[in-house]
Amino acid sequence: MKYAVAACQTDFPCPRERGEISARVDRMLAMIDSAVAGYKPFYPVRLVVFPEFAHAAPVYLSARELREKLAVELPCEHTERYVEKARELGIYIQTGSFIEMDPAWPGAVFNTTCLIGPEGILYKYRKVNPWLPWEVHASPHDLPGYAEELFPVARTELGNIGCAICYDWLFPEAIRELTLNGAEILIRVSAYMDPWGATSPMDWWTVINRSRAIENLAYVVASNQGASLENYPPFSWPGGSMVVDYDGRILSQADPGPGEKIVVAEVDIEALRHARRERLGHNPLAHFRSGAYTTAGQGGYYPGGTFKDAASDDGDRGVEENEQAIRDVLDDDPWKTGG
């Protein structure tokens, strides 16, 4: 099966309260229409991806303030509008991230993106690796008793789709987990700032997207935030959204720099499946010696289940707590620095 995917990047003023989200949804729905209609003479656009913080960014320094001013429950009226658009056009949409609140975890907020298709919401992905220390939304890994799948994958007519958010991609284990759960298309919903963008000498964005594609023999559709410094301080956002094939080739990429942009490329799921099934060389899935990698699972790194106040109405999380958690890991020195 061949079809096109579109990576869209946005440039909105940073919202301060949840009433501003609807106007952002208006614009992103219009961008979906542009992508599908504009490229129709070339190929059918069936998957559209938006960046992290497209609806709201964690502009307040505590979870309590984010809950009060920006967080929404999911599903909500905004996700329903995406469902209607997906049904209208027969497409799948990986939404930009929301600041999510959940009555089951009243002391926490999450950085969450949804995969939406004509069927409705296929999964919610909550960022497992927040960008510490600044991001105060919770990792589901840190919540005692959290029982939902951390790395969900949706089986769709387009192939198996999984997503992780921005800093998650600096952890090869996270993206490998999606692949081992069946993902063929790996989506990166991201807000990666300068200088770690798409230009040398610190082009982490490009290097990591291509590396994860090669490591997992998977397509990567990566949408990066394109906001200007004026709109989303204190950082400037380099864009550079891209589509990468399972051999690490960049199929399409936006020019580095801020601004709204849409980049489109064709993917061939049957070719990917043939490569996974038939390749004897450079097949990291067939060659994966899972039993050789046991140290990380023994613990002693960033501990799970430690955000005990997440289930309390009085729960909160701030930059100071994040910094202390990092210091605790550094003091334990699980990687035995210096021998």
Buried (B, 14 or more C-beta within 10 A) or exposed (E): EEBBBBBBBBBBEBBEEBEBBEEBBEBBBEBBBBBBEEBEEEBBBBBBBBBBBBBBBBBBBBBBBBBEBBBBEBBEEBBEBBBEBBBEBEBBBBBBBBBBBBEEBBBBBBBBBBBBBBEBBBBBBBBBBBBBBEBBBBBBBBBEEBEEEBBBBBEBEBBBBBBBBBBBBBEEEBBBBBBBBEBBBBBBBBBBBBEBBBBEEEBBBBEBBBBBBBBBBBBBBBBBBBBBEEBBEEBBBBBBBBBBBBEBEBBBBBEBBBBBBBBBBBBBBEBBBEBBEEBEEEBEBEEBEEEEEEEEEEEEEBEBEBBEBBBEEEBBBBBEBBEEBEEEBEEEEBEEEEE
